[in-house]
Amino acid sequence: MKKQRLLPYRQSVPSILLFQIISSLALQIWMSCFSVISRLLIRSTGHVAVTSGEFSFLFTTWQGILLIILAIVNLFLFVAVDLNALVILCNRLLTGEKPSVLYCIKEGFLSLKRFLNPPGILVVLYVSLLSPIIGFELVISLTRGLYVPKFISSVIWSNPLFSIGAVILIAALFLVGVLFIFILHGTLIDGMTLRKSGSNSINLIRKNKKKFFLEILRFFLVFLAVFAAAFVITAFIIFLSLFLQIPESVLIPITVFSLSLISCVMLMFILMTMPLLTLKLTSLYLDFKSEGEWRYEERENRKSPIVIVTAIVLVLLICLTTVSVSCFYNELFPGKVTTGFVAHRAGGFEAPENTAAGLDVAYKMGASGGEIDIQRTSDGSYIVLHDNTFSRVAGVDKKPSEMTLEEVKQLRVDGEPVPTLEDMLDASHGRLTLYVELKGETADKQMADEAVKIIKDRNMTDETVIISLKYDLIDYVESTYPEMNTGFLAFASFGDTAELNCDYLALEEETATVDTINSIHNNGKKVLVWTVNDDEDIEEFIQSGADELITDNLSGAKEIIEELDNQTPMERIVYGVLDIFDSL
């Protein structure tokens, strides 16, 4: 029985693997072309990138509108290949039809005409934008890593009411995904309209819910068992090497080889999870609609060179990694951390936010800098505050622009006075780099000019960086005062980001890829990553090559840096190799 249960997967692997290789290459070629076209369109508008601080031109120029249309077309193309063509392939594999990969991809494209209607658009938006965010497995590769930026999610999860609302929304969207799990199958296999296929999917799930959940649970348990076994085997090899006290010259290659092997195995399983899950769902669909009468018919076994070729490529990759890492060990895994950390809102979680006391704590904890937010009062002074009003931090529901400096000085943040920009400059002088964010509704050119004057009056141009979410302000400061250090805060960016007119690029975690960081450095600029608070994320980005991390978790950052500085050669290899493969 177990052999019969695994037979469809064993016989389908070669065709699915070939499909994954061909479809991935085709989509990658298209995305390379799309990237070139997009950059040309963006540059023709006089810009170098579309960012969170500069995107309005998308709606006011024909190039921007064309770019939006191309982006929407991309979603449909990826659905056609990643999902539609895959469902068609799985159906042919299970029903004994010839599993031609190119035929299935062609049919996937032809099926798009069925999605050019309101229900179809909703399906495309769900699988491309909502599925990856809520953790649903049926997603397209284009948006697989999509998630809510942590500076937004942290606000949601820190508020009980928002948290409850978010949980309810995620649960509802997940339930929708389960109920409509067979909507593509009904449309692509049986030619139903999306509306009828949706109703059919709900009925099939309701009638077979127990078997459905048990089969899906069994499917994922098998994958978890494979991952666990791979980890145990790798750990055993490494610990055995340590126990036998093998010389470091031999231990390094053994460790790298073991980690490379397990990483390749994991990559292959990740690559195959989505197709095999689709195969499982397709078999369940055929079973449910026939009320248990459908049976998989064993096909004639045919030799498939794709599995052998893939295995050879993986072996070569593992050997190349082993040799490269062993030869360039010190260059790849330096012994000392070069990335520093910057205290978010002056003192992070360790002190009252945006206060001089916070900067003092940050300095004592080894931070290289402190980030603050300035806003203008009604009488033209600059005080430090993150929110629009003082309600949260000082219990007064007024904006800085509605108060005089004298009134602001009467307020307290956890017992500390609300400081001015001048106070914070004095507190950081000679100790920390001060990242001054132009914040709120009063963030304009007047604020930029006056902040620059205040900084220059104290001869602190080399000790400060003016930053903002508003790219036009940063562009203005950089162009008008080239002697000042400037930084643009971007939580989304597409295009030639490294060519933006500033000295620092502060990237939100999702945007801060290794390629982006390297590109920015190659353009002679520095990289900040914000706001990195989880220990795991801090460790990742400290080793990413970024210049600084902006964090609230100062004690965590300090501890992690100390641990990394004191890593043994073995630990440097283990974490280094895992990070390399984690980024693939």
Secondary structure in CASP SS format (residue, H / E / C, confidence):
PFRMAT SS
TARGET T0000
AUTHOR 0000-0000-0000
METHOD secondary structure of the structure
MODEL  1
M C 1.00
K H 1.00
K H 1.00
Q H 1.00
R H 1.00
L H 1.00
L H 1.00
P H 1.00
Y H 1.00
R H 1.00
Q H 1.00
S H 1.00
V H 1.00
P H 1.00
S H 1.00
I H 1.00
L H 1.00
L H 1.00
F H 1.00
Q H 1.00
I H 1.00
I H 1.00
S H 1.00
S H 1.00
L H 1.00
A H 1.00
L H 1.00
Q H 1.00
I H 1.00
W H 1.00
M H 1.00
S H 1.00
C H 1.00
F H 1.00
S H 1.00
V H 1.00
I H 1.00
S H 1.00
R H 1.00
L H 1.00
L H 1.00
I H 1.00
R H 1.00
S C 1.00
T C 1.00
G C 1.00
H C 1.00
V C 1.00
A E 1.00
V E 1.00
T E 1.00
S C 1.00
G C 1.00
E E 1.00
F C 1.00
S H 1.00
F H 1.00
L H 1.00
F H 1.00
T C 1.00
T C 1.00
W H 1.00
Q H 1.00
G H 1.00
I H 1.00
L H 1.00
L H 1.00
I H 1.00
I H 1.00
L H 1.00
A H 1.00
I H 1.00
V H 1.00
N H 1.00
L H 1.00
F H 1.00
L H 1.00
F H 1.00
V H 1.00
A H 1.00
V H 1.00
D H 1.00
L H 1.00
N H 1.00
A H 1.00
L H 1.00
V H 1.00
I H 1.00
L H 1.00
C H 1.00
N H 1.00
R H 1.00
L H 1.00
L H 1.00
T H 1.00
G C 1.00
E C 1.00
K C 1.00
P C 1.00
S C 1.00
V H 1.00
L H 1.00
Y H 1.00
C H 1.00
I H 1.00
K H 1.00
E H 1.00
G H 1.00
F H 1.00
L H 1.00
S H 1.00
L H 1.00
K H 1.00
R H 1.00
F H 1.00
L C 1.00
N C 1.00
P H 1.00
P H 1.00
G H 1.00
I H 1.00
L H 1.00
V H 1.00
V H 1.00
L H 1.00
Y H 1.00
V H 1.00
S H 1.00
L H 1.00
L H 1.00
S H 1.00
P H 1.00
I H 1.00
I H 1.00
G C 1.00
F C 1.00
E C 1.00
L C 1.00
V C 1.00
I C 1.00
S H 1.00
L H 1.00
T H 1.00
R C 1.00
G C 1.00
L C 1.00
Y C 1.00
V C 1.00
P C 1.00
K H 1.00
F H 1.00
I H 1.00
S H 1.00
S H 1.00
V H 1.00
I H 1.00
W H 1.00
S H 1.00
N C 1.00
P H 1.00
L H 1.00
F H 1.00
S H 1.00
I H 1.00
G H 1.00
A H 1.00
V H 1.00
I H 1.00
L H 1.00
I H 1.00
A H 1.00
A H 1.00
L H 1.00
F H 1.00
L H 1.00
V H 1.00
G H 1.00
V H 1.00
L H 1.00
F C 1.00
I C 1.00
F C 1.00
I H 1.00
L H 1.00
H H 1.00
G H 1.00
T H 1.00
L H 1.00
I H 1.00
D H 1.00
G C 1.00
M C 1.00
T C 1.00
L H 1.00
R H 1.00
K H 1.00
S H 1.00
G H 1.00
S H 1.00
N H 1.00
S H 1.00
I H 1.00
N H 1.00
L H 1.00
I H 1.00
R H 1.00
K H 1.00
N C 1.00
K H 1.00
K H 1.00
K H 1.00
F H 1.00
F H 1.00
L H 1.00
E H 1.00
I H 1.00
L H 1.00
R H 1.00
F H 1.00
F H 1.00
L H 1.00
V H 1.00
F H 1.00
L H 1.00
A H 1.00
V H 1.00
F H 1.00
A H 1.00
A H 1.00
A H 1.00
F H 1.00
V H 1.00
I H 1.00
T H 1.00
A H 1.00
F H 1.00
I H 1.00
I H 1.00
F H 1.00
L H 1.00
S H 1.00
L H 1.00
F H 1.00
L C 1.00
Q C 1.00
I C 1.00
P C 1.00
E H 1.00
S H 1.00
V H 1.00
L H 1.00
I H 1.00
P H 1.00
I H 1.00
T H 1.00
V H 1.00
F H 1.00
S H 1.00
L H 1.00
S H 1.00
L H 1.00
I H 1.00
S H 1.00
C H 1.00
V H 1.00
M H 1.00
L H 1.00
M H 1.00
F H 1.00
I H 1.00
L H 1.00
M H 1.00
T H 1.00
M H 1.00
P H 1.00
L H 1.00
L H 1.00
T H 1.00
L H 1.00
K H 1.00
L H 1.00
T H 1.00
S H 1.00
L H 1.00
Y H 1.00
L H 1.00
D H 1.00
F H 1.00
K H 1.00
S C 1.00
E C 1.00
G C 1.00
E C 1.00
W C 1.00
R C 1.00
Y C 1.00
E C 1.00
E C 1.00
R C 1.00
E C 1.00
N C 1.00
R C 1.00
K C 1.00
S C 1.00
P H 1.00
I H 1.00
V H 1.00
I H 1.00
V H 1.00
T H 1.00
A H 1.00
I H 1.00
V H 1.00
L H 1.00
V H 1.00
L H 1.00
L H 1.00
I H 1.00
C H 1.00
L H 1.00
T H 1.00
T H 1.00
V H 1.00
S H 1.00
V H 1.00
S H 1.00
C H 1.00
F C 1.00
Y H 1.00
N H 1.00
E H 1.00
L H 1.00
F C 1.00
P C 1.00
G C 1.00
K C 1.00
V C 1.00
T C 1.00
T C 1.00
G E 1.00
F E 1.00
V E 1.00
A E 1.00
H C 1.00
R C 1.00
A C 1.00
G C 1.00
G H 1.00
F H 1.00
E H 1.00
A C 1.00
P C 1.00
E C 1.00
N C 1.00
T C 1.00
A H 1.00
A H 1.00
G H 1.00
L H 1.00
D H 1.00
V H 1.00
A H 1.00
Y H 1.00
K H 1.00
M C 1.00
G C 1.00
A C 1.00
S C 1.00
G E 1.00
G E 1.00
E E 1.00
I E 1.00
D E 1.00
I E 1.00
Q E 1.00
R E 1.00
T C 1.00
S C 1.00
D C 1.00
G C 1.00
S C 1.00
Y E 1.00
I E 1.00
V E 1.00
L C 1.00
H C 1.00
D C 1.00
N C 1.00
T C 1.00
F E 1.00
S H 1.00
R H 1.00
V H 1.00
A H 1.00
G C 1.00
V E 1.00
D C 1.00
K C 1.00
K C 1.00
P H 1.00
S H 1.00
E H 1.00
M C 1.00
T C 1.00
L H 1.00
E H 1.00
E H 1.00
V H 1.00
K H 1.00
Q C 1.00
L C 1.00
R E 1.00
V E 1.00
D C 1.00
G C 1.00
E E 1.00
P E 1.00
V C 1.00
P C 1.00
T E 1.00
L H 1.00
E H 1.00
D H 1.00
M H 1.00
L H 1.00
D H 1.00
A H 1.00
S H 1.00
H C 1.00
G C 1.00
R C 1.00
L C 1.00
T E 1.00
L E 1.00
Y E 1.00
V E 1.00
E E 1.00
L E 1.00
K C 1.00
G C 1.00
E C 1.00
T C 1.00
A C 1.00
D C 1.00
K H 1.00
Q H 1.00
M H 1.00
A H 1.00
D H 1.00
E H 1.00
A H 1.00
V H 1.00
K H 1.00
I H 1.00
I H 1.00
K H 1.00
D H 1.00
R C 1.00
N C 1.00
M C 1.00
T H 1.00
D H 1.00
E H 1.00
T E 1.00
V E 1.00
I E 1.00
I E 1.00
S E 1.00
L C 1.00
K C 1.00
Y H 1.00
D H 1.00
L H 1.00
I H 1.00
D H 1.00
Y H 1.00
V H 1.00
E H 1.00
S H 1.00
T H 1.00
Y C 1.00
P C 1.00
E C 1.00
M C 1.00
N C 1.00
T E 1.00
G E 1.00
F E 1.00
L E 1.00
A E 1.00
F C 1.00
A C 1.00
S E 1.00
F E 1.00
G E 1.00
D C 1.00
T H 1.00
A H 1.00
E H 1.00
L C 1.00
N C 1.00
C C 1.00
D C 1.00
Y E 1.00
L E 1.00
A E 1.00
L E 1.00
E E 1.00
E C 1.00
E C 1.00
T C 1.00
A C 1.00
T C 1.00
V H 1.00
D H 1.00
T H 1.00
I H 1.00
N H 1.00
S H 1.00
I H 1.00
H H 1.00
N H 1.00
N C 1.00
G C 1.00
K C 1.00
K E 1.00
V E 1.00
L E 1.00
V E 1.00
W E 1.00
T C 1.00
V C 1.00
N C 1.00
D C 1.00
D H 1.00
E H 1.00
D H 1.00
I H 1.00
E H 1.00
E H 1.00
F H 1.00
I H 1.00
Q C 1.00
S C 1.00
G C 1.00
A C 1.00
D C 1.00
E E 1.00
L E 1.00
I E 1.00
T E 1.00
D C 1.00
N C 1.00
L H 1.00
S H 1.00
G H 1.00
A H 1.00
K H 1.00
E H 1.00
I H 1.00
I H 1.00
E H 1.00
E H 1.00
L H 1.00
D H 1.00
N C 1.00
Q C 1.00
T C 1.00
P H 1.00
M H 1.00
E H 1.00
R H 1.00
I H 1.00
V H 1.00
Y H 1.00
G H 1.00
V H 1.00
L H 1.00
D H 1.00
I H 1.00
F H 1.00
D H 1.00
S C 1.00
L C 1.00
END
